[in-house]
Amino acid sequence: MKKIILLFTFVFSFTLVIGQNTAVTNQNGDANSGSQTQTGNLNDATINQTSATGADFGQSATQNQLGLENMATINQIGVGNADATFSNEASQTQEGDKNIATIVQEGENNVATQSQIGSLNTATSASIGDENQSRTKVTGDGNSVTVSQTGGNKNRSNTTITGSDNIVNDTQFGTSNFGRVLITHASSSTNTINLSASGNENSNYWALNASSNNDVDVTITGNENRNSGRIEGDGNDIDVVQVGSENWVTESGSPKDAQDGIKIVGNYNKASITQIGNTNVGVILQTGNYNHALIAQNGDANKAKVVQENGDLNTVNLTQNGGSMADILQQGSSNYVMGIGVDPMATSFDGSTLDIDQIGNSNTAHVQQTNAGNGIIMQMGNNNVSTIIQN
């Protein structure tokens, strides 16, 4: 009887420890490899790797957690260089609920990979340096993804989410960086995407498929940046702000006349492009009902294009100056072209050119131009109203 009691006590203690394990691995030097695997609840895993600056061989860290309420952290500091034989690689996989994954990398040519399957997950990837890559894939509900790539050039981030109630925050500082966010089917809804880039020649692409109630905010500061995106769903809200010159809201790397900047297929959508600078390009395509497009361009030689087709009650708010060009096509009923805010007039100042085509019924266009501006309005349908004031 005593033996049985002792055996029961030992097994119980062992199980309790398994459920509350904490693993910490510290490695200093080149070409180290760390791996941690935890199965159970309330686990905490950390790998710290430090190498000399300019090292020729990178570090490798892998964490796998299966269970509930797990936390995984990888810190790789003092990474080698872009010409190193091997870069630093960090990989985290979590299957379960309430997981938190964090990767911090400092240096060049690093790769961070995060995979989460479950609910209420949070993934964070932060890197400082050049040519770093972040790859995040999340499947489940209530996820939050944060990517920060700062102080470097030619960084890449790729985030894919399948599920609902997701939030993505992607920040890149530097030159020639690329960020992509994909929110795929699986009845994804109530998603929020925040993209921020500061520097030159950066590109962002985002796509939301079969999703509703989405919100996308993009803020770009610098020159020759590219941005484009597509939403298939209802109730979407998109705001793009670009400060600088030669920024395009078109397909990344495509010609200025590309027809695929912000594309929305669905109902109750709103798209807004604000560009401050010169020779910028903004394109909005909307297919559906109750769409609203706003383009505000402040600078010289900017170009805007809005296409609203197969939908009703569409509205375009426009203001331009400095010899800019705007091309607006509305195919449907009860469309409007007007100003921004309380201004009822779409403004086209300082020799700007405006071409409006309205094909449908009950369309209205109000335009004000100054300093040798050119305005063309074509309306095909019934009960149309057009007003052009030129000073």
C-alpha positions as CSV (number, residue, x, y, z in Angstrom):
1,M,0.0,0.0,0.0
2,K,2.9,2.4,0.8
3,K,4.4,1.7,-2.6
4,I,1.2,2.6,-4.4
5,I,0.9,5.9,-2.4
6,L,4.5,6.9,-3.2
7,L,4.1,6.1,-6.9
8,F,0.9,8.2,-7.1
9,T,2.6,11.1,-5.4
10,F,5.6,11.0,-7.8
11,V,3.4,10.9,-10.9
12,F,1.3,13.8,-9.8
13,S,4.3,16.0,-9.1
14,F,5.8,15.2,-12.4
15,T,2.6,16.1,-14.3
16,L,2.3,19.4,-12.5
17,V,5.8,20.4,-13.5
18,I,5.2,19.5,-17.2
19,G,2.2,21.8,-17.2
20,Q,4.3,24.8,-16.0
21,N,7.6,24.3,-17.8
22,T,9.9,27.2,-18.5
23,A,12.8,26.7,-21.0
24,V,15.6,29.2,-21.5
25,T,18.5,28.7,-24.0
26,N,21.4,31.1,-24.2
27,Q,24.0,30.8,-27.0
28,N,26.9,33.0,-27.8
29,G,29.0,32.6,-30.9
30,D,28.6,31.6,-34.5
31,A,26.7,28.7,-36.2
32,N,24.8,27.8,-33.0
33,S,21.5,25.9,-33.2
34,G,18.8,25.9,-30.6
35,S,15.5,23.9,-30.5
36,Q,12.7,23.8,-28.0
37,T,9.6,21.6,-28.0
38,Q,6.9,21.9,-25.3
39,T,3.6,20.0,-25.0
40,G,1.2,21.1,-22.3
41,N,-0.3,24.2,-20.7
42,L,1.2,27.4,-19.4
43,N,4.6,26.8,-21.0
44,D,7.2,29.6,-21.6
45,A,10.1,29.2,-24.0
46,T,13.0,31.6,-24.7
47,I,16.0,31.3,-27.0
48,N,18.7,34.0,-26.9
49,Q,21.5,33.9,-29.5
50,T,24.3,36.5,-29.8
51,S,27.0,36.5,-32.5
52,A,29.8,38.9,-33.4
53,T,29.1,41.6,-35.9
54,G,30.1,40.6,-39.4
55,A,30.1,36.9,-38.6
56,D,30.2,34.6,-41.6
57,F,27.9,31.9,-40.2
58,G,24.4,32.5,-38.8
59,Q,22.4,31.1,-35.9
60,S,19.3,28.8,-36.1
61,A,16.5,28.8,-33.5
62,T,13.3,26.6,-33.6
63,Q,10.4,26.5,-31.2
64,N,7.4,24.2,-31.3
65,Q,4.5,24.5,-28.8
66,L,1.4,22.3,-28.7
67,G,-1.1,23.3,-26.0
68,L,-2.8,26.2,-24.3
69,E,-1.5,29.6,-23.0
70,N,2.1,29.1,-24.4
71,M,4.6,31.9,-24.9
72,A,7.6,31.7,-27.3
73,T,10.4,34.2,-27.7
74,I,13.5,34.2,-29.9
75,N,16.2,37.0,-29.7
76,Q,19.0,36.9,-32.3
77,I,21.4,39.8,-31.8
78,G,24.6,40.8,-33.6
79,V,23.8,39.0,-36.9
80,G,26.4,38.6,-39.6
81,N,26.2,40.3,-42.9
82,A,24.4,40.0,-46.2
83,D,27.3,38.0,-47.7
84,A,27.4,35.5,-44.9
85,T,27.4,31.8,-45.9
86,F,24.2,31.3,-43.7
87,S,21.8,33.9,-42.4
88,N,20.2,33.7,-39.0
89,E,16.9,31.8,-39.1
90,A,14.2,31.9,-36.4
91,S,11.1,29.6,-36.6
92,Q,8.1,29.3,-34.3
93,T,5.1,27.0,-34.5
94,Q,2.2,27.1,-32.1
95,E,-0.9,24.9,-32.2
96,G,-3.4,25.7,-29.5
97,D,-5.1,28.7,-27.8
98,K,-3.9,31.9,-26.2
99,N,-0.4,31.6,-27.7
100,I,2.1,34.5,-28.0
101,A,5.1,34.4,-30.4
102,T,7.8,37.0,-30.6
103,I,10.9,37.2,-32.8
104,V,13.5,40.0,-32.5
105,Q,16.4,40.1,-34.9
106,E,19.2,42.6,-35.3
107,G,21.5,42.6,-38.3
108,E,21.3,41.6,-42.0
109,N,19.9,38.8,-44.1
110,N,17.8,37.3,-41.3
111,V,14.7,35.1,-41.8
112,A,11.8,35.0,-39.3
113,T,9.0,32.4,-39.8
114,Q,5.9,32.2,-37.6
115,S,3.0,29.8,-37.8
116,Q,0.0,29.8,-35.5
117,I,-3.0,27.5,-35.6
118,G,-5.6,28.2,-33.0
119,S,-7.5,31.1,-31.3
120,L,-6.5,34.4,-29.6
121,N,-2.9,34.2,-31.0
122,T,-0.5,37.1,-31.1
123,A,2.6,37.1,-33.4
124,T,5.3,39.8,-33.3
125,S,8.3,40.0,-35.6
126,A,10.8,42.9,-35.3
127,S,14.1,43.3,-37.2
128,I,16.7,46.0,-37.5
129,G,19.0,45.9,-40.6
130,D,19.0,45.1,-44.3
131,E,17.5,42.3,-46.4
132,N,15.6,40.7,-43.6
133,Q,12.5,38.6,-44.2
134,S,9.4,38.1,-42.1
135,R,6.9,35.3,-42.9
136,T,3.8,35.0,-40.8
137,K,0.9,32.6,-41.3
138,V,-2.0,32.5,-38.9
139,T,-5.1,30.3,-39.0
140,G,-7.7,30.8,-36.4
141,D,-9.8,33.5,-34.6
142,G,-8.9,36.7,-32.7
143,N,-5.3,36.9,-34.1
144,S,-3.0,39.9,-34.0
145,V,0.1,40.2,-36.2
146,T,2.7,43.0,-35.8
147,V,5.7,43.3,-38.2
148,S,8.4,46.0,-37.7
149,Q,11.3,46.3,-40.1
150,T,13.3,49.4,-39.3
151,G,16.7,51.0,-40.1
152,G,17.4,48.9,-43.2
153,N,16.8,48.4,-46.9
154,K,15.4,45.6,-49.1
155,N,13.4,44.0,-46.3
156,R,10.4,41.8,-47.1
157,S,7.3,40.9,-45.1
158,N,4.6,38.5,-46.0
159,T,1.6,38.0,-43.7
160,T,-1.2,35.5,-44.5
161,I,-4.3,35.2,-42.2
162,T,-7.2,32.8,-42.4
163,G,-9.9,33.5,-39.9
164,S,-11.8,36.4,-38.3
165,D,-11.3,39.3,-36.0
166,N,-7.7,39.7,-37.2
167,I,-5.4,42.8,-36.9
168,V,-2.3,43.4,-38.9
169,N,0.2,46.2,-38.2
170,D,3.2,46.3,-40.6
171,T,5.8,49.1,-40.4
172,Q,8.9,49.4,-42.6
173,F,11.5,52.2,-42.6
174,G,14.2,52.3,-45.3
175,T,14.5,51.9,-49.0
176,S,13.2,49.3,-51.5
177,N,11.2,47.4,-48.8
178,F,8.2,45.2,-49.7
179,G,5.2,44.3,-47.6
180,R,2.3,42.0,-48.4
181,V,-0.8,41.2,-46.4
182,L,-3.3,38.5,-47.5
183,I,-6.5,37.8,-45.6
184,T,-8.0,34.7,-47.2
185,H,-11.5,33.2,-47.2
186,A,-12.7,31.1,-44.3
187,S,-15.5,33.7,-43.7
188,S,-12.9,36.3,-42.7
189,S,-14.5,39.4,-41.3
190,T,-13.9,42.5,-39.1
191,N,-10.2,42.6,-40.1
192,T,-8.0,45.6,-39.7
193,I,-4.8,46.3,-41.7
194,N,-2.4,49.2,-40.8
195,L,0.5,49.6,-43.2
196,S,3.2,52.3,-42.6
197,A,6.3,52.9,-44.7
198,S,8.9,55.7,-44.5
199,G,11.6,56.0,-47.2
200,N,11.9,55.6,-51.0
201,E,10.9,52.9,-53.5
202,N,8.9,50.9,-51.0
203,S,6.0,48.7,-52.2
204,N,2.9,47.4,-50.4
205,Y,0.2,45.0,-51.6
206,W,-2.9,43.8,-49.6
207,A,-5.9,41.6,-50.5
208,L,-9.0,40.6,-48.6
209,N,-11.1,37.9,-50.0
210,A,-14.8,37.2,-49.2
211,S,-14.5,39.5,-46.2
212,S,-16.8,42.2,-44.6
213,N,-16.4,45.1,-42.3
214,N,-12.7,45.5,-43.1
215,D,-10.6,48.6,-42.4
216,V,-7.3,49.4,-44.3
217,D,-5.1,52.3,-43.4
218,V,-1.9,53.0,-45.4
219,T,0.5,55.8,-44.6
220,I,3.6,56.3,-46.9
221,T,6.3,59.0,-46.5
222,G,8.9,59.3,-49.2
223,N,9.4,59.1,-53.0
224,E,8.6,56.6,-55.7
225,N,6.6,54.3,-53.4
226,R,4.0,51.9,-54.8
227,N,0.7,50.7,-53.2
228,S,-2.1,48.6,-54.4
229,G,-4.9,46.4,-53.0
230,R,-8.1,44.5,-53.6
231,I,-11.1,43.8,-51.4
232,E,-14.0,41.4,-52.1
233,G,-16.7,42.0,-49.6
234,D,-19.0,44.5,-47.9
235,G,-18.7,47.5,-45.7
236,N,-15.0,48.1,-46.4
237,D,-13.1,51.4,-45.6
238,I,-9.7,52.2,-47.2
239,D,-7.6,55.2,-46.5
240,V,-4.3,55.8,-48.3
241,V,-2.0,58.8,-47.5
242,Q,1.2,59.4,-49.4
243,V,3.5,62.3,-48.8
244,G,6.3,62.8,-51.4
245,S,6.8,62.7,-55.1
246,E,6.2,60.1,-57.8
247,N,4.1,57.9,-55.5
248,W,1.6,55.6,-57.2
249,V,-1.5,53.9,-55.9
250,T,-1.4,51.3,-58.7
251,E,-0.2,47.8,-59.2
252,S,3.4,47.6,-57.7
253,G,5.9,48.1,-60.5
254,S,3.3,48.8,-63.2
255,P,3.1,51.8,-65.5
256,K,1.5,55.0,-64.3
257,D,-1.5,54.3,-66.5
258,A,-2.3,51.0,-64.7
259,Q,-6.0,50.3,-64.2
260,D,-5.7,48.5,-60.9
261,G,-4.9,50.7,-57.9
262,I,-7.5,50.2,-55.2
263,K,-10.0,47.7,-56.4
264,I,-13.2,47.0,-54.4
265,V,-15.8,44.4,-55.4
266,G,-18.8,44.7,-53.0
267,N,-21.2,47.0,-51.3
268,Y,-21.0,50.0,-49.0
269,N,-17.3,50.5,-49.7
270,K,-15.3,53.7,-49.2
271,A,-11.9,54.4,-50.7
272,S,-9.8,57.5,-50.0
273,I,-6.4,58.6,-51.5
274,T,-4.6,61.6,-50.3
275,Q,-1.3,62.6,-52.0
276,I,0.9,65.5,-51.1
277,G,3.7,66.1,-53.6
278,N,4.3,66.0,-57.3
279,T,3.7,63.6,-60.2
280,N,1.7,61.2,-58.0
281,V,-0.8,58.7,-59.4
282,G,-4.0,57.5,-57.7
283,V,-6.4,54.9,-59.1
284,I,-9.7,53.7,-57.6
285,L,-11.9,51.0,-59.1
286,Q,-15.3,50.2,-57.5
287,T,-17.8,47.5,-58.5
288,G,-20.9,47.4,-56.5
289,N,-23.4,49.6,-54.7
290,Y,-23.2,52.7,-52.5
291,N,-19.5,53.2,-53.2
292,H,-17.6,56.4,-52.2
293,A,-14.3,57.5,-53.7
294,L,-12.3,60.5,-52.5
295,I,-9.1,61.7,-54.1
296,A,-7.2,64.8,-52.8
297,Q,-4.0,65.7,-54.6
298,N,-1.9,68.7,-53.6
299,G,1.0,69.3,-55.8
300,D,2.0,69.5,-59.5
301,A,1.4,67.1,-62.4
302,N,-0.6,64.5,-60.4
303,K,-3.0,62.1,-62.0
304,A,-6.2,60.5,-60.7
305,K,-8.5,57.9,-62.1
306,V,-11.8,56.7,-60.7
307,V,-14.0,54.0,-62.2
308,Q,-17.4,53.1,-60.6
309,E,-19.3,50.5,-62.5
310,N,-22.3,48.2,-62.1
311,G,-23.5,50.0,-59.0
312,D,-25.9,52.7,-57.7
313,L,-25.6,55.9,-55.6
314,N,-21.8,56.2,-56.2
315,T,-20.0,59.4,-55.2
316,V,-16.7,60.9,-56.2
317,N,-15.1,63.7,-54.1
318,L,-12.2,65.4,-55.9
319,T,-9.7,68.2,-55.4
320,Q,-6.5,68.9,-57.5
321,N,-4.1,71.7,-58.3
322,G,-0.9,72.3,-60.2
323,G,-1.7,71.2,-63.7
324,S,-3.0,67.8,-62.6
325,M,-5.3,65.4,-64.5
326,A,-8.4,63.5,-63.4
327,D,-10.4,60.9,-65.3
328,I,-13.8,59.8,-63.8
329,L,-16.1,57.2,-65.2
330,Q,-19.4,56.3,-63.6
331,Q,-21.7,53.6,-64.9
332,G,-24.9,53.4,-63.0
333,S,-27.7,55.5,-61.4
334,S,-27.7,58.5,-59.0
335,N,-23.9,59.2,-59.3
336,Y,-22.3,62.4,-58.1
337,V,-19.0,64.3,-58.7
338,M,-18.4,67.0,-56.2
339,G,-16.0,68.6,-53.8
340,I,-14.6,67.6,-50.4
341,G,-16.2,68.5,-47.1
342,V,-18.8,71.2,-47.3
343,D,-17.6,72.3,-50.7
344,P,-20.2,71.2,-53.4
345,M,-17.8,71.8,-56.2
346,A,-15.1,69.4,-57.4
347,T,-12.0,71.7,-57.6
348,S,-9.5,71.5,-60.4
349,F,-7.1,74.5,-59.9
350,D,-4.0,75.9,-61.7
351,G,-4.5,74.6,-65.2
352,S,-5.6,71.1,-64.2
353,T,-7.6,68.9,-66.6
354,L,-10.8,67.0,-65.7
355,D,-12.7,64.5,-67.8
356,I,-16.0,63.1,-66.4
357,D,-18.1,60.4,-68.1
358,Q,-21.4,59.6,-66.5
359,I,-23.4,56.8,-68.1
360,G,-26.7,56.2,-66.4
361,N,-29.6,58.2,-64.8
362,S,-29.9,61.1,-62.4
363,N,-26.1,61.9,-62.5
364,T,-24.8,65.2,-61.2
365,A,-21.4,66.9,-61.8
366,H,-20.2,70.1,-60.2
367,V,-16.8,71.4,-61.2
368,Q,-14.8,74.6,-60.5
369,Q,-11.6,75.3,-62.3
370,T,-9.2,78.2,-62.3
371,N,-6.1,79.4,-64.2
372,A,-6.8,77.9,-67.7
373,G,-8.3,74.7,-66.4
374,N,-9.8,72.3,-68.9
375,G,-13.1,70.4,-68.2
376,I,-15.0,67.9,-70.2
377,I,-18.3,66.3,-69.0
378,M,-20.2,63.7,-70.9
379,Q,-23.6,62.5,-69.6
380,M,-25.6,59.8,-71.2
381,G,-29.0,59.1,-69.6
382,N,-31.9,61.0,-68.1
383,N,-32.2,63.9,-65.6
384,N,-28.5,64.6,-65.6
385,V,-27.1,67.9,-64.2
386,S,-23.7,69.4,-64.9
387,T,-22.1,72.7,-63.7
388,I,-18.6,74.0,-64.7
389,I,-17.3,77.3,-63.3
390,Q,-14.0,78.4,-64.8
391,N,-12.1,81.5,-63.7
